[in-house]
Amino acid sequence: QVHLVESGGGLVQAGGSLRLSCAASGRTVSISDMGWVRQAPGKEREFVGSINWISVSTNSATSVKGRFTISRDNAKNTVYLQMNSLKPEDTAVYYCAAILRGGAEYAYWGQGTQVTVSS
């Protein structure tokens, strides 16, 4: 079992910054990839970015490239999403999720953290 807890969300003005954290606990040695997914009210979930736990290679959605950066802290089993130049359309609940070794899709999800960007 892997337990994920997001934090760092809040209210920020357009152009501002926030850093989200996702702390993993439990069977963390089995994690192969961690990612961020967001969902705005009435909309489908949207992939934001991910980081491979072994290679540290990252992927980001086109909509956030150049503004968002994903990173990790192995010692803390934590992944971060640094969000800069925030836009109102970034407003959503942000979830972190994990893929375990042998898996191909996100199997574990956090509870989500709200990010609200005012215009």
ZIGIPE-V129493 format. One record per backbone hydrogen bond with DSSP energy under -1.0 kcal/mol. CO is the residue of the C=O (numbers start at 1). NH is the residue of the N-H. E is the energy in kcal/mol with one decimal. If there is no record, write none. Layout:
co->CO nh->NH e->E
co->CO nh->NH e->E
//
This chain:
co->1 nh->27 e->-3.6
co->3 nh->25 e->-2.1
co->5 nh->23 e->-2.4
co->7 nh->21 e->-2.8
co->10 nh->116 e->-2.8
co->12 nh->118 e->-2.3
co->13 nh->16 e->-2.4
co->16 nh->86 e->-2.3
co->18 nh->83 e->-3.4
co->20 nh->81 e->-2.4
co->21 nh->7 e->-2.1
co->22 nh->79 e->-2.2
co->23 nh->5 e->-1.9
co->25 nh->3 e->-2.6
co->26 nh->28 e->-2.2
co->27 nh->30 e->-1.5
co->28 nh->31 e->-1.6
co->30 nh->101 e->-3.2
co->32 nh->53 e->-1.9
co->33 nh->99 e->-3.1
co->34 nh->51 e->-2.9
co->35 nh->97 e->-2.2
co->36 nh->48 e->-2.8
co->36 nh->49 e->-1.5
co->37 nh->95 e->-3.8
co->38 nh->46 e->-3.4
co->39 nh->93 e->-2.4
co->40 nh->43 e->-2.2
co->46 nh->38 e->-2.8
co->48 nh->61 e->-2.9
co->49 nh->36 e->-3.4
co->50 nh->59 e->-2.0
co->51 nh->34 e->-2.4
co->52 nh->56 e->-1.8
co->57 nh->52 e->-2.8
co->59 nh->50 e->-2.3
co->61 nh->64 e->-1.6
co->61 nh->65 e->-1.0
co->64 nh->67 e->-2.3
co->64 nh->68 e->-2.6
co->67 nh->84 e->-1.9
co->69 nh->82 e->-3.0
co->71 nh->80 e->-2.9
co->73 nh->78 e->-1.9
co->77 nh->24 e->-3.0
co->78 nh->73 e->-2.7
co->79 nh->22 e->-2.0
co->80 nh->71 e->-1.8
co->81 nh->20 e->-2.6
co->82 nh->69 e->-2.3
co->83 nh->18 e->-2.1
co->86 nh->15 e->-3.1
co->87 nh->90 e->-2.3
co->88 nh->91 e->-1.9
co->92 nh->115 e->-2.6
co->93 nh->39 e->-2.1
co->94 nh->113 e->-2.0
co->95 nh->37 e->-2.9
co->96 nh->110 e->-2.4
co->97 nh->35 e->-2.6
co->98 nh->107 e->-2.2
co->98 nh->108 e->-1.4
co->99 nh->32 e->-3.3
co->99 nh->33 e->-1.6
co->100 nh->103 e->-2.5
co->108 nh->98 e->-2.2
co->113 nh->94 e->-2.9
co->115 nh->92 e->-1.9
co->116 nh->12 e->-2.5
co->118 nh->14 e->-2.3
//
